[in-house]
Amino acid sequence: MSSVDQFESLFNAASKTVFQYKPPTLRTALVVTDLESSAAG
């Protein structure tokens, strides 16, 4: 492997976008239970 190929490989590995965490937005939730409706609340 030539040094140009090695440089290109290292450059491509390093030129990725930085991960930024974005928490999900929850609008609704579904609760599934096997309790009776009076016990589930």
PDBQT receptor file of N, H, CA, C and O in Angstrom, charges set to zero:
ATOM      1  N   MET A   1       0.862  -1.179   0.000  1.00  0.00    +0.000 N 
ATOM      2  CA  MET A   1       0.000   0.000   0.000  1.00  0.00    +0.000 C 
ATOM      3  C   MET A   1       0.900   1.231   0.000  1.00  0.00    +0.000 C 
ATOM      4  O   MET A   1       1.828   1.326   0.803  1.00  0.00    +0.000 OA
ATOM      5  N   SER A   2       0.632   2.152  -0.880  1.00  0.00    +0.000 N 
ATOM      6  H   SER A   2      -0.122   2.075  -1.533  1.00  0.00    +0.000 HD
ATOM      7  CA  SER A   2       1.450   3.366  -0.948  1.00  0.00    +0.000 C 
ATOM      8  C   SER A   2       1.097   4.306   0.199  1.00  0.00    +0.000 C 
ATOM      9  O   SER A   2       0.045   4.187   0.828  1.00  0.00    +0.000 OA
ATOM     10  N   SER A   3       1.996   5.230   0.448  1.00  0.00    +0.000 N 
ATOM     11  H   SER A   3       2.851   5.326  -0.062  1.00  0.00    +0.000 HD
ATOM     12  CA  SER A   3       1.750   6.176   1.535  1.00  0.00    +0.000 C 
ATOM     13  C   SER A   3       0.563   7.088   1.215  1.00  0.00    +0.000 C 
ATOM     14  O   SER A   3      -0.112   7.571   2.125  1.00  0.00    +0.000 OA
ATOM     15  N   VAL A   4       0.307   7.323  -0.079  1.00  0.00    +0.000 N 
ATOM     16  H   VAL A   4       0.855   6.930  -0.818  1.00  0.00    +0.000 HD
ATOM     17  CA  VAL A   4      -0.860   8.123  -0.466  1.00  0.00    +0.000 C 
ATOM     18  C   VAL A   4      -2.140   7.377  -0.103  1.00  0.00    +0.000 C 
ATOM     19  O   VAL A   4      -3.092   7.977   0.395  1.00  0.00    +0.000 OA
ATOM     20  N   ASP A   5      -2.162   6.067  -0.354  1.00  0.00    +0.000 N 
ATOM     21  H   ASP A   5      -1.389   5.580  -0.759  1.00  0.00    +0.000 HD
ATOM     22  CA  ASP A   5      -3.332   5.269   0.009  1.00  0.00    +0.000 C 
ATOM     23  C   ASP A   5      -3.539   5.245   1.515  1.00  0.00    +0.000 C 
ATOM     24  O   ASP A   5      -4.672   5.310   1.992  1.00  0.00    +0.000 OA
ATOM     25  N   GLN A   6      -2.442   5.152   2.265  1.00  0.00    +0.000 N 
ATOM     26  H   GLN A   6      -1.522   5.099   1.878  1.00  0.00    +0.000 HD
ATOM     27  CA  GLN A   6      -2.549   5.161   3.725  1.00  0.00    +0.000 C 
ATOM     28  C   GLN A   6      -3.089   6.499   4.209  1.00  0.00    +0.000 C 
ATOM     29  O   GLN A   6      -3.945   6.542   5.092  1.00  0.00    +0.000 OA
ATOM     30  N   PHE A   7      -2.588   7.599   3.628  1.00  0.00    +0.000 N 
ATOM     31  H   PHE A   7      -1.892   7.563   2.911  1.00  0.00    +0.000 HD
ATOM     32  CA  PHE A   7      -3.068   8.924   4.009  1.00  0.00    +0.000 C 
ATOM     33  C   PHE A   7      -4.548   9.071   3.692  1.00  0.00    +0.000 C 
ATOM     34  O   PHE A   7      -5.317   9.582   4.506  1.00  0.00    +0.000 OA
ATOM     35  N   GLU A   8      -4.941   8.623   2.512  1.00  0.00    +0.000 N 
ATOM     36  H   GLU A   8      -4.316   8.207   1.851  1.00  0.00    +0.000 HD
ATOM     37  CA  GLU A   8      -6.348   8.716   2.118  1.00  0.00    +0.000 C 
ATOM     38  C   GLU A   8      -7.228   7.902   3.052  1.00  0.00    +0.000 C 
ATOM     39  O   GLU A   8      -8.313   8.345   3.431  1.00  0.00    +0.000 OA
ATOM     40  N   SER A   9      -6.771   6.722   3.423  1.00  0.00    +0.000 N 
ATOM     41  H   SER A   9      -5.890   6.362   3.115  1.00  0.00    +0.000 HD
ATOM     42  CA  SER A   9      -7.535   5.872   4.326  1.00  0.00    +0.000 C 
ATOM     43  C   SER A   9      -7.692   6.526   5.697  1.00  0.00    +0.000 C 
ATOM     44  O   SER A   9      -8.785   6.529   6.264  1.00  0.00    +0.000 OA
ATOM     45  N   LEU A  10      -6.599   7.078   6.227  1.00  0.00    +0.000 N 
ATOM     46  H   LEU A  10      -5.712   7.075   5.766  1.00  0.00    +0.000 HD
ATOM     47  CA  LEU A  10      -6.676   7.763   7.524  1.00  0.00    +0.000 C 
ATOM     48  C   LEU A  10      -7.554   9.007   7.438  1.00  0.00    +0.000 C 
ATOM     49  O   LEU A  10      -8.331   9.286   8.352  1.00  0.00    +0.000 OA
ATOM     50  N   PHE A  11      -7.432   9.747   6.353  1.00  0.00    +0.000 N 
ATOM     51  H   PHE A  11      -6.801   9.520   5.611  1.00  0.00    +0.000 HD
ATOM     52  CA  PHE A  11      -8.233  10.954   6.183  1.00  0.00    +0.000 C 
ATOM     53  C   PHE A  11      -9.715  10.615   6.121  1.00  0.00    +0.000 C 
ATOM     54  O   PHE A  11     -10.529  11.274   6.768  1.00  0.00    +0.000 OA
ATOM     55  N   ASN A  12     -10.071   9.597   5.349  1.00  0.00    +0.000 N 
ATOM     56  H   ASN A  12      -9.410   9.062   4.824  1.00  0.00    +0.000 HD
ATOM     57  CA  ASN A  12     -11.476   9.197   5.236  1.00  0.00    +0.000 C 
ATOM     58  C   ASN A  12     -12.016   8.690   6.561  1.00  0.00    +0.000 C 
ATOM     59  O   ASN A  12     -13.183   8.925   6.875  1.00  0.00    +0.000 OA
ATOM     60  N   ALA A  13     -11.202   8.006   7.341  1.00  0.00    +0.000 N 
ATOM     61  H   ALA A  13     -10.254   7.815   7.086  1.00  0.00    +0.000 HD
ATOM     62  CA  ALA A  13     -11.645   7.513   8.643  1.00  0.00    +0.000 C 
ATOM     63  C   ALA A  13     -11.878   8.666   9.615  1.00  0.00    +0.000 C 
ATOM     64  O   ALA A  13     -12.749   8.578  10.480  1.00  0.00    +0.000 OA
ATOM     65  N   ALA A  14     -11.110   9.743   9.481  1.00  0.00    +0.000 N 
ATOM     66  H   ALA A  14     -10.403   9.815   8.778  1.00  0.00    +0.000 HD
ATOM     67  CA  ALA A  14     -11.211  10.863  10.415  1.00  0.00    +0.000 C 
ATOM     68  C   ALA A  14     -12.218  11.914   9.970  1.00  0.00    +0.000 C 
ATOM     69  O   ALA A  14     -12.590  12.768  10.775  1.00  0.00    +0.000 OA
ATOM     70  N   SER A  15     -12.666  11.887   8.738  1.00  0.00    +0.000 N 
ATOM     71  H   SER A  15     -12.364  11.193   8.085  1.00  0.00    +0.000 HD
ATOM     72  CA  SER A  15     -13.522  12.959   8.227  1.00  0.00    +0.000 C 
ATOM     73  C   SER A  15     -14.999  12.612   8.331  1.00  0.00    +0.000 C 
ATOM     74  O   SER A  15     -15.757  12.794   7.378  1.00  0.00    +0.000 OA
ATOM     75  N   LYS A  16     -15.397  12.120   9.474  1.00  0.00    +0.000 N 
ATOM     76  H   LYS A  16     -14.781  11.973  10.248  1.00  0.00    +0.000 HD
ATOM     77  CA  LYS A  16     -16.804  11.791   9.707  1.00  0.00    +0.000 C 
ATOM     78  C   LYS A  16     -17.431  12.869  10.586  1.00  0.00    +0.000 C 
ATOM     79  O   LYS A  16     -16.741  13.523  11.367  1.00  0.00    +0.000 OA
ATOM     80  N   THR A  17     -18.723  13.043  10.454  1.00  0.00    +0.000 N 
ATOM     81  H   THR A  17     -19.283  12.511   9.819  1.00  0.00    +0.000 HD
ATOM     82  CA  THR A  17     -19.405  14.023  11.293  1.00  0.00    +0.000 C 
ATOM     83  C   THR A  17     -19.419  13.547  12.739  1.00  0.00    +0.000 C 
ATOM     84  O   THR A  17     -19.506  12.349  13.011  1.00  0.00    +0.000 OA
ATOM     85  N   VAL A  18     -19.334  14.488  13.648  1.00  0.00    +0.000 N 
ATOM     86  H   VAL A  18     -19.264  15.460  13.427  1.00  0.00    +0.000 HD
ATOM     87  CA  VAL A  18     -19.310  14.186  15.071  1.00  0.00    +0.000 C 
ATOM     88  C   VAL A  18     -20.729  13.877  15.530  1.00  0.00    +0.000 C 
ATOM     89  O   VAL A  18     -21.670  14.592  15.188  1.00  0.00    +0.000 OA
ATOM     90  N   PHE A  19     -20.874  12.812  16.304  1.00  0.00    +0.000 N 
ATOM     91  H   PHE A  19     -20.109  12.231  16.583  1.00  0.00    +0.000 HD
ATOM     92  CA  PHE A  19     -22.187  12.415  16.813  1.00  0.00    +0.000 C 
ATOM     93  C   PHE A  19     -22.666  13.426  17.839  1.00  0.00    +0.000 C 
ATOM     94  O   PHE A  19     -21.916  13.806  18.738  1.00  0.00    +0.000 OA
ATOM     95  N   GLN A  20     -23.897  13.858  17.711  1.00  0.00    +0.000 N 
ATOM     96  H   GLN A  20     -24.506  13.549  16.980  1.00  0.00    +0.000 HD
ATOM     97  CA  GLN A  20     -24.524  14.736  18.695  1.00  0.00    +0.000 C 
ATOM     98  C   GLN A  20     -25.830  14.093  19.125  1.00  0.00    +0.000 C 
ATOM     99  O   GLN A  20     -26.717  13.847  18.308  1.00  0.00    +0.000 OA
ATOM    100  N   TYR A  21     -25.936  13.825  20.424  1.00  0.00    +0.000 N 
ATOM    101  H   TYR A  21     -25.215  14.026  21.088  1.00  0.00    +0.000 HD
ATOM    102  CA  TYR A  21     -27.124  13.167  20.959  1.00  0.00    +0.000 C 
ATOM    103  C   TYR A  21     -28.295  14.127  20.930  1.00  0.00    +0.000 C 
ATOM    104  O   TYR A  21     -28.181  15.281  21.342  1.00  0.00    +0.000 OA
ATOM    105  N   LYS A  22     -29.418  13.639  20.441  1.00  0.00    +0.000 N 
ATOM    106  H   LYS A  22     -29.510  12.701  20.106  1.00  0.00    +0.000 HD
ATOM    107  CA  LYS A  22     -30.660  14.408  20.448  1.00  0.00    +0.000 C 
ATOM    108  C   LYS A  22     -31.727  13.499  21.040  1.00  0.00    +0.000 C 
ATOM    109  O   LYS A  22     -32.128  12.523  20.406  1.00  0.00    +0.000 OA
ATOM    110  N   PRO A  23     -32.196  13.811  22.258  1.00  0.00    +0.000 N 
ATOM    111  CA  PRO A  23     -33.199  12.939  22.873  1.00  0.00    +0.000 C 
ATOM    112  C   PRO A  23     -34.487  12.920  22.056  1.00  0.00    +0.000 C 
ATOM    113  O   PRO A  23     -34.867  13.936  21.473  1.00  0.00    +0.000 OA
ATOM    114  N   PRO A  24     -35.153  11.784  22.011  1.00  0.00    +0.000 N 
ATOM    115  CA  PRO A  24     -36.393  11.692  21.235  1.00  0.00    +0.000 C 
ATOM    116  C   PRO A  24     -37.517  12.500  21.882  1.00  0.00    +0.000 C 
ATOM    117  O   PRO A  24     -37.569  12.644  23.104  1.00  0.00    +0.000 OA
ATOM    118  N   THR A  25     -38.396  13.013  21.065  1.00  0.00    +0.000 N 
ATOM    119  H   THR A  25     -38.354  12.895  20.073  1.00  0.00    +0.000 HD
ATOM    120  CA  THR A  25     -39.572  13.737  21.541  1.00  0.00    +0.000 C 
ATOM    121  C   THR A  25     -40.738  12.759  21.590  1.00  0.00    +0.000 C 
ATOM    122  O   THR A  25     -41.155  12.223  20.564  1.00  0.00    +0.000 OA
ATOM    123  N   LEU A  26     -41.258  12.536  22.784  1.00  0.00    +0.000 N 
ATOM    124  H   LEU A  26     -40.920  12.972  23.618  1.00  0.00    +0.000 HD
ATOM    125  CA  LEU A  26     -42.379  11.616  22.952  1.00  0.00    +0.000 C 
ATOM    126  C   LEU A  26     -43.662  12.420  23.114  1.00  0.00    +0.000 C 
ATOM    127  O   LEU A  26     -43.771  13.257  24.011  1.00  0.00    +0.000 OA
ATOM    128  N   ARG A  27     -44.617  12.166  22.255  1.00  0.00    +0.000 N 
ATOM    129  H   ARG A  27     -44.529  11.486  21.527  1.00  0.00    +0.000 HD
ATOM    130  CA  ARG A  27     -45.908  12.854  22.337  1.00  0.00    +0.000 C 
ATOM    131  C   ARG A  27     -46.953  11.984  23.015  1.00  0.00    +0.000 C 
ATOM    132  O   ARG A  27     -47.799  12.488  23.754  1.00  0.00    +0.000 OA
ATOM    133  N   THR A  28     -46.901  10.697  22.770  1.00  0.00    +0.000 N 
ATOM    134  H   THR A  28     -46.214  10.288  22.169  1.00  0.00    +0.000 HD
ATOM    135  CA  THR A  28     -47.865   9.781  23.364  1.00  0.00    +0.000 C 
ATOM    136  C   THR A  28     -47.133   8.538  23.845  1.00  0.00    +0.000 C 
ATOM    137  O   THR A  28     -46.012   8.251  23.423  1.00  0.00    +0.000 OA
ATOM    138  N   ALA A  29     -47.788   7.811  24.733  1.00  0.00    +0.000 N 
ATOM    139  H   ALA A  29     -48.698   8.044  25.076  1.00  0.00    +0.000 HD
ATOM    140  CA  ALA A  29     -47.219   6.564  25.240  1.00  0.00    +0.000 C 
ATOM    141  C   ALA A  29     -48.315   5.515  25.292  1.00  0.00    +0.000 C 
ATOM    142  O   ALA A  29     -49.478   5.834  25.543  1.00  0.00    +0.000 OA
ATOM    143  N   LEU A  30     -47.951   4.285  25.060  1.00  0.00    +0.000 N 
ATOM    144  H   LEU A  30     -47.007   4.026  24.856  1.00  0.00    +0.000 HD
ATOM    145  CA  LEU A  30     -48.883   3.172  25.104  1.00  0.00    +0.000 C 
ATOM    146  C   LEU A  30     -48.471   2.267  26.251  1.00  0.00    +0.000 C 
ATOM    147  O   LEU A  30     -47.330   1.808  26.302  1.00  0.00    +0.000 OA
ATOM    148  N   VAL A  31     -49.391   2.009  27.172  1.00  0.00    +0.000 N 
ATOM    149  H   VAL A  31     -50.318   2.382  27.130  1.00  0.00    +0.000 HD
ATOM    150  CA  VAL A  31     -49.134   1.121  28.298  1.00  0.00    +0.000 C 
ATOM    151  C   VAL A  31     -49.954  -0.137  28.090  1.00  0.00    +0.000 C 
ATOM    152  O   VAL A  31     -51.173  -0.074  27.930  1.00  0.00    +0.000 OA
ATOM    153  N   VAL A  32     -49.281  -1.285  28.092  1.00  0.00    +0.000 N 
ATOM    154  H   VAL A  32     -48.291  -1.336  28.222  1.00  0.00    +0.000 HD
ATOM    155  CA  VAL A  32     -49.947  -2.571  27.914  1.00  0.00    +0.000 C 
ATOM    156  C   VAL A  32     -49.795  -3.345  29.210  1.00  0.00    +0.000 C 
ATOM    157  O   VAL A  32     -48.686  -3.497  29.721  1.00  0.00    +0.000 OA
ATOM    158  N   THR A  33     -50.910  -3.838  29.744  1.00  0.00    +0.000 N 
ATOM    159  H   THR A  33     -51.811  -3.715  29.329  1.00  0.00    +0.000 HD
ATOM    160  CA  THR A  33     -50.873  -4.573  31.004  1.00  0.00    +0.000 C 
ATOM    161  C   THR A  33     -51.886  -5.706  30.964  1.00  0.00    +0.000 C 
ATOM    162  O   THR A  33     -52.825  -5.696  30.169  1.00  0.00    +0.000 OA
ATOM    163  N   ASP A  34     -51.676  -6.683  31.841  1.00  0.00    +0.000 N 
ATOM    164  H   ASP A  34     -50.913  -6.691  32.487  1.00  0.00    +0.000 HD
ATOM    165  CA  ASP A  34     -52.652  -7.770  31.942  1.00  0.00    +0.000 C 
ATOM    166  C   ASP A  34     -53.473  -7.651  33.227  1.00  0.00    +0.000 C 
ATOM    167  O   ASP A  34     -54.184  -8.585  33.599  1.00  0.00    +0.000 OA
ATOM    168  N   LEU A  35     -53.376  -6.498  33.908  1.00  0.00    +0.000 N 
ATOM    169  H   LEU A  35     -52.799  -5.739  33.606  1.00  0.00    +0.000 HD
ATOM    170  CA  LEU A  35     -54.171  -6.273  35.113  1.00  0.00    +0.000 C 
ATOM    171  C   LEU A  35     -55.608  -5.922  34.740  1.00  0.00    +0.000 C 
ATOM    172  O   LEU A  35     -55.881  -5.465  33.630  1.00  0.00    +0.000 OA
ATOM    173  N   GLU A  36     -56.510  -6.141  35.675  1.00  0.00    +0.000 N 
ATOM    174  H   GLU A  36     -56.288  -6.512  36.577  1.00  0.00    +0.000 HD
ATOM    175  CA  GLU A  36     -57.890  -5.679  35.497  1.00  0.00    +0.000 C 
ATOM    176  C   GLU A  36     -57.891  -4.156  35.505  1.00  0.00    +0.000 C 
ATOM    177  O   GLU A  36     -57.009  -3.540  36.102  1.00  0.00    +0.000 OA
ATOM    178  N   SER A  37     -58.858  -3.552  34.857  1.00  0.00    +0.000 N 
ATOM    179  H   SER A  37     -59.575  -4.053  34.372  1.00  0.00    +0.000 HD
ATOM    180  CA  SER A  37     -58.873  -2.091  34.742  1.00  0.00    +0.000 C 
ATOM    181  C   SER A  37     -58.937  -1.399  36.100  1.00  0.00    +0.000 C 
ATOM    182  O   SER A  37     -58.380  -0.311  36.249  1.00  0.00    +0.000 OA
ATOM    183  N   SER A  38     -59.596  -1.992  37.092  1.00  0.00    +0.000 N 
ATOM    184  H   SER A  38     -60.048  -2.875  36.971  1.00  0.00    +0.000 HD
ATOM    185  CA  SER A  38     -59.652  -1.376  38.422  1.00  0.00    +0.000 C 
ATOM    186  C   SER A  38     -58.288  -1.429  39.108  1.00  0.00    +0.000 C 
ATOM    187  O   SER A  38     -57.953  -0.514  39.861  1.00  0.00    +0.000 OA
ATOM    188  N   ALA A  39     -57.495  -2.467  38.872  1.00  0.00    +0.000 N 
ATOM    189  H   ALA A  39     -57.766  -3.211  38.260  1.00  0.00    +0.000 HD
ATOM    190  CA  ALA A  39     -56.184  -2.590  39.501  1.00  0.00    +0.000 C 
ATOM    191  C   ALA A  39     -55.126  -1.778  38.765  1.00  0.00    +0.000 C 
ATOM    192  O   ALA A  39     -54.126  -1.371  39.357  1.00  0.00    +0.000 OA
ATOM    193  N   ALA A  40     -55.341  -1.546  37.498  1.00  0.00    +0.000 N 
ATOM    194  H   ALA A  40     -56.153  -1.877  37.016  1.00  0.00    +0.000 HD
ATOM    195  CA  ALA A  40     -54.345  -0.834  36.700  1.00  0.00    +0.000 C 
ATOM    196  C   ALA A  40     -54.366   0.663  36.974  1.00  0.00    +0.000 C 
ATOM    197  O   ALA A  40     -53.355   1.338  36.778  1.00  0.00    +0.000 OA
ATOM    198  N   GLY A  41     -55.486   1.188  37.417  1.00  0.00    +0.000 N 
ATOM    199  H   GLY A  41     -56.307   0.640  37.576  1.00  0.00    +0.000 HD
ATOM    200  CA  GLY A  41     -55.566   2.600  37.751  1.00  0.00    +0.000 C 
ATOM    201  C   GLY A  41     -55.925   3.409  36.584  1.00  0.00    +0.000 C 
ATOM    202  O   GLY A  41     -56.036   4.631  36.690  1.00  0.00    +0.000 OA
TER     203      GLY A  41
